[in-house]
């Protein structure tokens, strides 16, 4: 009986030991898994201020913190996806450096800030930020995402959410006219109206447009708004300038309508409106034209003569151009041919060929330019011609040596050849000019005569005797 129970007890002991070992392995595995997930290499955290509720049009600061375990190789690229119900801006400010400890490990990184302005009421979901990781050389190594946020956006009473709403602690505006509206205008004159708005914590591009209108008889010409935002010690100030021009087409009195800007004051929690009143402008009729005695102002004899001279000159030039069109065409072709065959044109063509790495094109243009100078100067005799001829030999080796191919000629060789050509050309042209000057014919060239010297002497003596005797 006892011998029968011993194997049974040994079986229970084995089962108990197996359970203990399995539980221990699970505990160790879970600990290792917790250790691996508890210290990730990159941590992305997203927060906002205010964090739960905001007024429509209010500046919501969205922070994206990117932390790296044991050091940051390169600042990442962080973007926030666009939203239909909000405007998102990323101002070019320096990111804030971060350093903190997470579960006993050191993390360093940067904080990136975005400016968000809600344009609709209700629940706003801010999507997760996209973070592109970079190595030390700025190359992409991976992409991670942050977490999405939810914000409740309220619309205060009296605010029209279908329009662009401005919510701030301060908004100021001023208006200017050029010239003043009480100036004596006449039909055809213009009046410029300028309105400048400045708002705290809101960019100028987020301010609503000002719609300028005018009564009949006045045309309105608007200009693109000028935005001038500035950030001082982290505080944003937006500025927007709207300008329009009124042109008075007819005489009369015109009331230029008022314009206004409505905004929500975050400090007093009330709706405010800045209004620029309407302006009345008086426009006089243009002065009448002075009529010359006996006819229309456009029918004076001086004007008739001027028109006759102008039209006569136009007709004469047209006839001459028709008659001489063949000669003009030939002259134009000859001028173009001379220009194409000139030394300057061939040299410019050679330089253009040196911008590439085609040895055949370079060699062809080089030989044409060299042949253009042939007979007047030897490039080999120039002190700097050795480098040039060496480059030409390299070209010939690439083109005519067995097994050569255009790929052997490099861009660096093309640039070296172009540099040598630019250095050589002024001296060559100067030598050609001096050679041509030395080869000019003498001022009094000796002319060969077929008359013998004795005959010339006899003829000269007879002329002298006739002059002495006289009639």
C-alpha positions in Angstrom: 0.0 0.0 0.0 2.8 2.4 0.9 4.7 1.4 -2.2 1.7 2.2 -4.3 1.3 5.7 -2.9 5.0 6.7 -3.5 4.7 6.9 -7.3 1.4 8.9 -6.8 3.1 11.3 -4.5 6.0 11.7 -6.9 3.6 12.5 -9.6 2.0 15.2 -7.6 5.3 16.7 -6.7 6.3 16.8 -10.4 3.1 18.6 -11.3 3.6 21.1 -8.5 7.2 21.9 -9.7 6.0 22.3 -13.3 3.3 24.8 -12.2 5.8 26.8 -10.2 8.3 27.0 -13.0 5.6 28.0 -15.5 4.3 30.8 -13.2 7.9 32.0 -12.7 8.6 32.0 -16.5 5.4 34.0 -17.1 6.3 36.5 -14.4 9.8 36.9 -15.8 8.4 37.3 -19.4 5.9 39.9 -18.3 8.6 41.8 -16.5 10.8 41.7 -19.5 7.9 42.8 -21.7 7.1 45.7 -19.3 10.7 46.7 -19.3 10.8 46.8 -23.1 7.6 48.7 -23.5 8.2 51.0 -20.5 11.2 52.6 -22.0 10.5 53.2 -25.7 13.2 54.9 -27.8 10.8 57.8 -28.8 8.0 59.3 -26.8 5.5 61.7 -28.4 3.1 63.6 -26.2 0.4 66.0 -27.3 -1.4 68.6 -25.1 -3.3 71.9 -25.6 -3.9 75.1 -23.7 -6.8 75.5 -23.0 -7.2 71.7 -22.7 -10.9 71.1 -22.5 -13.1 74.0 -23.8 -12.4 77.0 -26.0 -14.3 79.9 -27.6 -14.7 79.9 -31.4 -11.9 81.9 -32.9 -9.8 81.7 -29.7 -6.1 80.9 -29.9 -5.5 77.3 -28.8 -1.9 76.4 -28.2 -1.2 72.8 -29.2 2.1 71.4 -27.9 3.8 68.3 -29.4 6.7 67.0 -27.2 9.1 64.6 -28.9 11.5 62.9 -26.5 14.4 60.6 -27.4 16.0 58.0 -25.1 19.6 58.9 -24.2 20.0 61.7 -26.7 18.6 63.2 -29.9 20.6 62.8 -33.1 18.7 65.4 -35.1 15.5 67.5 -34.4 12.6 65.8 -36.1 10.0 67.3 -38.5 6.6 67.7 -36.8 3.4 68.5 -38.7 -0.2 68.7 -37.6 -2.7 67.5 -40.3 -5.2 70.1 -41.7 -8.7 70.3 -40.3 -11.9 71.5 -41.9 -13.2 73.0 -38.7 -10.1 74.9 -37.7 -7.1 76.9 -38.9 -3.6 75.7 -37.9 -0.5 77.8 -38.0 3.1 76.9 -37.3 5.2 80.0 -36.6 8.9 80.0 -37.3 10.1 80.1 -33.7 12.8 78.2 -32.1 11.6 74.9 -30.5 11.9 74.5 -26.7 14.5 72.0 -25.5 13.3 69.3 -23.1 15.0 67.0 -20.7 13.3 64.7 -18.2 13.5 61.3 -16.6 11.0 58.5 -17.4 11.1 55.3 -15.3 14.7 56.0 -14.4 15.9 56.7 -17.9 16.9 60.1 -19.3 15.0 61.5 -22.3 15.9 64.6 -24.2 14.0 66.3 -27.0 12.1 69.4 -28.1 8.6 70.9 -27.8 6.9 72.1 -31.0 4.0 74.6 -30.7 1.1 75.1 -33.1 -1.6 77.8 -33.1 -5.1 76.5 -33.7 -8.3 78.6 -34.2 -11.6 76.8 -34.3 -14.1 77.9 -36.9 -17.1 75.8 -35.9 -18.9 75.1 -32.6 -19.2 71.7 -31.1 -16.7 68.9 -30.5 -13.3 69.4 -32.3 -11.0 66.5 -32.7 -7.3 67.5 -33.1 -5.7 64.7 -35.1 -2.4 63.1 -34.0 0.8 64.9 -35.0 3.1 63.3 -37.6 6.7 63.1 -36.5 9.4 62.3 -39.0 12.6 61.0 -37.3 16.0 62.0 -38.8 19.5 60.9 -38.4 22.6 63.1 -37.9 22.8 63.8 -41.6 19.1 64.8 -41.8 17.9 61.6 -43.6 14.6 60.0 -42.6 14.8 57.0 -40.4 11.2 56.5 -39.4 7.8 58.0 -38.7 5.9 58.0 -35.4 2.5 59.5 -34.4 1.3 61.3 -31.4 -2.2 61.1 -29.8 -5.4 62.8 -30.9 -7.1 65.4 -28.6 -10.7 66.4 -28.2 -11.8 70.0 -27.6 -15.2 71.4 -26.9 -15.8 74.7 -28.8 -18.5 77.1 -27.7 -20.2 79.8 -29.7 -21.1 82.9 -27.5 -24.5 84.5 -27.9 -24.6 87.1 -30.7 -21.7 85.6 -32.6 -22.3 84.4 -36.2 -20.3 81.2 -36.6 -20.8 81.3 -40.4 -18.4 84.2 -40.5 -14.7 84.3 -39.5 -14.8 85.0 -35.7 -12.0 86.8 -33.9 -11.6 86.1 -30.2 -8.8 88.0 -28.4 -8.0 90.2 -25.4 -7.2 93.2 -27.5 -8.1 94.5 -30.9 -7.4 98.0 -32.3 -8.1 99.6 -35.7 -7.6 102.9 -37.4 -8.5 104.4 -40.7 -6.8 106.9 -43.1 -7.8 108.7 -46.3 -5.7 110.0 -49.2 -6.6 112.7 -49.9 -9.1 113.8 -47.2 -12.8 113.1 -48.1 -13.6 116.9 -47.8 -11.3 117.7 -50.7 -12.8 119.2 -53.9 -13.1 116.3 -56.2 -14.0 116.2 -59.9 -15.1 113.4 -62.1 -12.2 111.0 -62.8 -10.5 111.7 -59.5 -9.6 108.8 -57.0 -9.8 108.5 -53.2 -7.8 105.9 -51.3 -9.2 104.3 -48.1 -6.8 102.4 -45.8 -7.9 100.4 -42.7 -5.3 98.8 -40.4 -6.2 96.3 -37.7 -4.0 95.0 -34.9 -5.0 92.1 -32.7 -3.3 90.2 -29.9 -2.6 86.5 -30.1 -4.2 86.1 -33.5 -2.3 86.2 -36.9 -3.3 88.9 -39.4 -4.3 86.2 -41.9 -7.0 84.9 -39.5 -8.8 88.3 -39.4 -11.9 88.5 -41.6 -11.9 90.3 -44.9 -13.4 93.8 -45.1 -15.9 94.1 -47.9 -15.8 97.6 -49.5 -18.8 98.7 -51.5 -19.8 102.0 -53.2 -22.9 103.5 -54.8 -23.6 103.8 -58.5 -21.2 106.2 -60.2 -18.2 105.1 -58.1 -16.0 102.2 -58.9 -14.1 100.2 -56.2 -10.6 98.8 -56.8 -9.4 96.6 -53.9 -5.8 95.6 -53.3 -4.5 92.4 -51.7 -4.3 92.7 -47.9 -0.9 93.3 -46.4 0.0 91.0 -43.4 2.6 92.0 -40.9 2.8 89.6 -37.9 5.4 89.9 -35.2 6.4 87.8 -32.2 8.0 89.4 -29.2 9.1 87.2 -26.3 6.6 84.5 -27.4 3.6 86.9 -27.7 2.0 87.1 -31.1 0.6 90.3 -32.5 -1.2 90.1 -35.9 -1.5 93.1 -38.2 -3.6 93.4 -41.4 -3.9 96.4 -43.7 -6.7 96.6 -46.2 -6.7 99.3 -48.9 -9.2 100.2 -51.6 -9.4 103.0 -54.2 -12.7 104.8 -55.1 -12.8 106.3 -58.6 -15.6 108.8 -59.2 -17.0 108.4 -62.7 -19.6 111.1 -62.6 -20.4 114.3 -60.7 -22.7 114.3 -57.6 -22.7 113.5 -53.9 -21.8 110.0 -52.9 -22.0 108.3 -49.5 -19.2 105.7 -49.1 -20.6 103.0 -46.8 -19.4 102.3 -43.3 -17.3 99.3 -42.5 -17.0 97.4 -39.2 -15.1 94.6 -37.4 -16.9 92.5 -34.8 -14.8 90.5 -32.2 -15.2 88.7 -28.9 -13.4 90.1 -25.9 -12.0 87.2 -23.9 -11.3 89.4 -20.8 -14.8 90.9 -20.4 -16.7 88.0 -22.1 -18.6 90.4 -24.4 -19.1 91.1 -28.0 -17.5 94.3 -29.3 -17.6 96.1 -32.7 -15.2 98.6 -34.2 -17.0 100.8 -36.7 -15.8 103.3 -39.2 -18.6 105.6 -40.2 -19.8 106.4 -43.7 -18.3 109.4 -45.5 -20.0 111.8 -47.9 -17.9 113.0 -50.9 -18.9 115.8 -53.3 -17.7 115.4 -56.9 -17.9 118.3 -59.3 -18.3 118.0 -63.1 -15.1 118.3 -65.2 -14.4 121.8 -66.6 -15.7 122.3 -70.2 -13.3 122.2 -73.1 -12.3 125.5 -74.5 -13.7 125.8 -78.1 -11.5 127.7 -80.6 -13.3 130.4 -82.6 -15.1 129.0 -85.6 -14.9 125.2 -85.0 -14.3 122.2 -82.9 -11.3 122.0 -80.6 -10.1 119.0 -82.6 -10.3 120.8 -85.9 -7.6 123.4 -85.5 -5.2 123.9 -88.4 -2.2 123.0 -86.3 -3.7 119.6 -85.4 -4.6 119.0 -89.0 -1.1 119.6 -90.1 0.3 117.4 -87.4 -2.0 114.5 -88.3 -1.1 115.0 -92.0 2.7 114.8 -91.2 2.2 111.7 -89.1 0.1 109.8 -91.6 2.3 110.9 -94.5 5.4 109.6 -92.7 3.8 106.3 -91.9 2.8 105.9 -95.6 6.2 106.8 -96.8 7.9 104.3 -94.5 5.5 101.6 -95.5 6.2 102.2 -99.2 10.0 102.2 -98.7 9.8 99.0 -96.6 7.8 97.3 -99.4 10.2 98.4 -102.1 13.3 97.5 -100.2 12.1 94.3 -98.6 14.4 92.1 -100.8 17.5 94.2 -100.0 16.5 94.3 -96.3 16.1 90.5 -96.3 19.5 90.0 -98.0 21.2 92.5 -95.6 19.6 90.7 -92.6 20.8 87.3 -93.8 24.3 88.7 -94.5 24.4 90.2 -91.0 23.3 87.0 -89.4 25.9 85.0 -91.4 28.7 87.4 -90.4 27.6 87.2 -86.8 27.5 83.4 -86.8 30.9 83.3 -88.4 32.5 85.8 -86.1 35.1 84.9 -83.6 32.9 86.0 -80.6 30.0 83.8 -81.8 32.1 80.8 -82.3 33.8 81.3 -78.9 30.4 81.6 -77.1 29.3 78.4 -78.9 32.4 76.7 -77.6 31.7 77.8 -74.0 28.1 76.5 -74.2 29.4 73.2 -75.3 31.8 73.2 -72.3 28.8 73.3 -70.0 28.2 69.6 -70.8 30.4 66.5 -71.0 30.0 65.6 -74.7 33.6 65.5 -76.0 32.6 65.3 -79.6 30.5 68.6 -79.4 33.3 70.3 -77.5 36.0 69.2 -80.0 33.9 70.3 -83.0 33.3 73.8 -81.6 37.0 74.0 -80.5 38.4 73.2 -83.9 36.0 75.8 -85.6 37.1 78.5 -83.2 40.8 77.5 -83.7 40.4 77.5 -87.5 38.8 80.9 -87.3 42.0 82.2 -85.7 44.3 80.2 -88.0 46.6 82.2 -90.2 46.7 85.1 -87.8 48.1 83.5 -84.6 49.5 80.2 -83.5 47.9 79.1 -80.2 50.9 76.8 -79.6 53.2 79.8 -79.3 51.3 81.5 -76.5 52.7 81.1 -73.0 49.4 79.7 -71.7 48.7 77.7 -74.9 50.3 74.6 -73.5 47.4 73.9 -71.1 45.0 74.5 -73.9 46.7 72.2 -76.3 46.9 69.6 -73.5 43.2 69.8 -73.1 42.8 69.4 -76.9 45.0 66.3 -76.8 42.8 64.9 -74.1 39.8 65.4 -76.3 41.5 63.8 -79.2 42.5 60.9 -77.0 38.9 60.4 -75.9 37.5 60.6 -79.4 40.2 59.0 -81.6 42.1 56.6 -79.4 40.9 53.0 -79.5 38.1 52.1 -77.1 37.3 55.7 -76.1 33.8 56.7 -75.2 32.1 60.1 -74.3 31.7 58.9 -70.7 35.5 59.2 -70.1 35.3 63.0 -70.5 34.1 64.5 -67.2 32.4 67.8 -66.3 35.6 68.8 -64.3 37.6 68.6 -67.6 35.0 70.7 -69.4 35.2 73.4 -66.7 39.0 73.3 -66.8 39.0 73.7 -70.6 36.5 76.6 -70.4 38.6 78.3 -67.7 41.7 78.0 -69.9 39.9 79.4 -72.9 38.6 82.4 -71.0 42.2 83.1 -69.8 43.8 82.7 -73.2 41.3 84.6 -75.4 42.0 88.2 -74.3 45.8 87.8 -74.9 45.2 86.1 -78.2 42.9 88.9 -79.4 45.4 91.6 -78.2 48.2 89.8 -80.1 46.0 89.7 -83.3 45.3 93.4 -83.0 49.0 94.3 -82.6 49.9 92.1 -85.5 47.3 93.7 -87.7 48.7 97.1 -86.7 52.3 96.2 -87.7 51.0 94.8 -91.0 49.3 98.1 -92.1 50.7 99.5 -95.5 52.9 102.6 -95.3 51.3 106.0 -95.6 53.1 106.8 -98.9 53.5 103.5 -100.7 55.8 103.3 -103.6 54.0 102.6 -106.8 55.7 100.8 -109.7 55.5 102.5 -113.1 56.0 101.1 -116.5 57.8 104.4 -117.7 61.5 104.2 -117.7 63.5 106.6 -115.5 65.2 108.3 -118.4 61.9 109.1 -120.1 60.6 110.6 -116.8 63.7 112.8 -116.5 63.4 114.1 -120.1 59.7 114.8 -119.7 60.4 116.7 -116.5 63.2 118.8 -118.2 60.9 119.8 -121.1 58.2 120.9 -118.7 60.6 123.1 -116.8 61.9 124.7 -120.1 58.3 125.5 -121.3 57.5 127.1 -117.9 60.7 129.3 -118.1 60.1 130.6 -121.6 56.5 131.4 -121.1 54.0 132.4 -123.9 
